[in-house]
Amino acid sequence: MNDNNINTLLNNYCNRREFVKDTLTGIGTVAFGSFMLVNQSGCSEGSPTAPTDSNGETSITVDLSFPENSALATVGGTLALTANELDGSGILLYRKSDTSVLAFSRICTHNGCTIGSFQNGTSACPCHGSQFNTSGSVVNGPAVNALKQYSATIVGDIVTISP
């Protein structure tokens, strides 16, 4: 082997400092990526994992004793829930009586936009202006179909909503 080949080989190797730095950077990147993957897959927006009933159906609960849910504690009160396990756009709740709560999807039946909360007895779609009353019926189009309704029961301060 001539001197040029030996010098070329020696110049292509990194020094110990570069090796350690590159190795630690690689290990750190893999560790951080693994942490983020595990952390993100364990996160969910909205309420914690909802329980399932004996039929395997998911249900969510709303505790009316919590301050953020107090609007639903009285008859005529309304509450808009964010995305959850039952509905990716959220759920609108209306306290019809002491023993009855109505629950509707926040997905507008006209074009799939997320409708707002109930204001003065109606909920409006921000996309095209459709309006729905507290019974889920269309008050003003262009939507022609009522909102999807969920089953809701109230026992004490706990409202349970299921498909």
C-alpha positions as CSV (number, residue, x, y, z in Angstrom):
1,M,0.0,0.0,0.0
2,N,1.3,3.4,-0.8
3,D,1.4,6.5,1.4
4,N,-1.5,8.1,-0.4
5,N,-3.9,5.3,0.3
6,I,-3.0,5.2,4.0
7,N,-3.4,9.0,4.3
8,T,-6.8,8.8,2.5
9,L,-8.0,6.1,5.0
10,L,-6.8,8.0,8.0
11,N,-8.5,11.2,6.8
12,N,-11.9,9.5,6.3
13,Y,-12.2,8.4,9.9
14,C,-13.7,10.8,12.4
15,N,-12.0,11.6,15.6
16,R,-13.3,10.3,19.0
17,R,-15.0,13.6,19.8
18,E,-17.0,13.6,16.5
19,F,-17.9,9.9,17.0
20,V,-19.2,10.4,20.6
21,K,-21.1,13.6,19.5
22,D,-22.8,11.9,16.5
23,T,-23.6,8.7,18.6
24,L,-25.2,10.7,21.4
25,T,-27.1,12.8,18.9
26,G,-28.5,9.7,17.2
27,I,-29.4,8.1,20.6
28,G,-31.0,11.3,21.7
29,T,-33.0,11.6,18.5
30,V,-34.3,8.0,18.8
31,A,-35.2,8.4,22.5
32,F,-37.0,11.7,21.9
33,G,-38.9,10.3,18.9
34,S,-39.9,7.2,20.9
35,F,-41.1,9.4,23.8
36,M,-43.2,11.6,21.4
37,L,-44.7,8.6,19.7
38,V,-45.7,7.0,23.0
39,N,-46.9,10.3,24.5
40,Q,-49.0,11.3,21.4
41,S,-50.7,7.9,21.1
42,G,-51.8,8.1,24.7
43,C,-53.3,11.6,24.5
44,S,-56.9,12.4,23.6
45,E,-58.8,15.6,23.3
46,G,-61.8,16.2,25.5
47,S,-62.9,13.8,28.2
48,P,-60.9,10.8,29.4
49,T,-61.5,7.4,27.9
50,A,-65.2,6.8,28.1
51,P,-66.6,3.7,29.8
52,T,-68.3,1.0,27.8
53,D,-71.6,-0.7,28.8
54,S,-72.4,-4.4,28.8
55,N,-73.2,-4.2,25.0
56,G,-69.7,-2.8,24.3
57,E,-71.1,0.7,23.4
58,T,-69.2,3.8,24.5
59,S,-70.9,6.3,26.7
60,I,-69.7,9.6,28.2
61,T,-70.7,11.2,31.4
62,V,-71.1,14.8,32.5
63,D,-71.0,15.7,36.2
64,L,-73.3,18.6,36.8
65,S,-71.6,19.4,40.1
66,F,-68.5,20.6,38.2
67,P,-68.6,24.4,37.7
68,E,-67.9,24.1,34.0
69,N,-71.2,22.1,33.6
70,S,-73.4,24.2,35.9
71,A,-75.4,25.7,33.0
72,L,-77.0,22.3,32.6
73,A,-78.0,22.0,36.3
74,T,-81.2,24.0,35.8
75,V,-84.2,23.3,33.5
76,G,-83.7,25.2,30.2
77,G,-79.9,25.2,30.6
78,T,-77.7,24.2,27.7
79,L,-74.1,23.0,27.3
80,A,-71.9,22.4,24.3
81,L,-69.3,19.6,24.7
82,T,-66.2,19.5,22.5
83,A,-65.0,16.5,20.5
84,N,-65.3,13.2,22.4
85,E,-65.5,9.5,21.9
86,L,-69.1,9.6,20.7
87,D,-68.9,12.5,18.3
88,G,-65.8,14.1,16.8
89,S,-67.5,17.5,16.5
90,G,-69.0,17.5,20.0
91,I,-72.4,17.2,21.6
92,L,-75.1,19.8,22.4
93,L,-77.1,19.2,25.6
94,Y,-80.4,20.8,26.6
95,R,-82.0,20.3,30.0
96,K,-85.7,19.8,29.0
97,S,-87.0,19.0,32.6
98,D,-85.8,17.9,36.0
99,T,-85.6,14.3,34.7
100,S,-84.8,14.8,31.0
101,V,-81.8,15.9,29.0
102,L,-81.6,16.0,25.2
103,A,-78.3,15.4,23.5
104,F,-77.5,16.2,19.8
105,S,-74.5,16.0,17.5
106,R,-72.9,19.3,16.7
107,I,-72.5,18.3,13.1
108,C,-74.7,20.4,10.8
109,T,-76.8,18.1,8.6
110,H,-76.4,20.4,5.6
111,N,-72.6,20.4,5.0
112,G,-71.0,18.9,8.1
113,C,-69.7,22.1,9.7
114,T,-69.6,22.2,13.5
115,I,-72.5,24.2,14.9
116,G,-72.2,26.5,17.9
117,S,-73.9,26.3,21.3
118,F,-77.6,27.1,21.9
119,Q,-78.2,30.8,22.1
120,N,-81.8,32.0,22.8
121,G,-83.2,28.5,22.0
122,T,-81.3,28.0,18.7
123,S,-77.9,26.9,17.5
124,A,-76.5,28.2,14.3
125,C,-74.1,26.8,11.7
126,P,-71.3,29.2,10.9
127,C,-70.9,27.9,7.4
128,H,-74.3,28.5,5.7
129,G,-76.6,29.8,8.5
130,S,-78.7,26.8,9.2
131,Q,-80.4,27.0,12.6
132,F,-81.6,24.2,14.9
133,N,-83.8,24.5,18.0
134,T,-83.4,22.7,21.3
135,S,-85.3,19.7,20.0
136,G,-82.7,19.3,17.2
137,S,-85.2,20.3,14.5
138,V,-84.3,22.7,11.6
139,V,-85.6,26.2,12.2
140,N,-83.9,27.9,9.2
141,G,-82.2,26.2,6.2
142,P,-80.4,25.3,4.0
143,A,-80.3,22.2,6.2
144,V,-83.4,20.0,5.9
145,N,-82.7,17.2,8.4
146,A,-82.7,17.4,12.1
147,L,-79.5,16.9,14.2
148,K,-78.5,13.4,15.1
149,Q,-79.8,12.7,18.6
150,Y,-78.1,10.6,21.3
151,S,-79.6,8.9,24.2
152,A,-79.2,10.8,27.5
153,T,-80.2,9.9,31.0
154,I,-79.8,11.9,34.2
155,V,-79.4,10.4,37.7
156,G,-78.6,12.8,40.4
157,D,-75.9,15.1,39.1
158,I,-74.6,12.7,36.4
159,V,-75.8,12.8,32.8
160,T,-74.9,9.8,30.8
161,I,-74.9,10.0,27.0
162,S,-74.7,7.0,24.7
163,P,-75.3,6.2,21.0
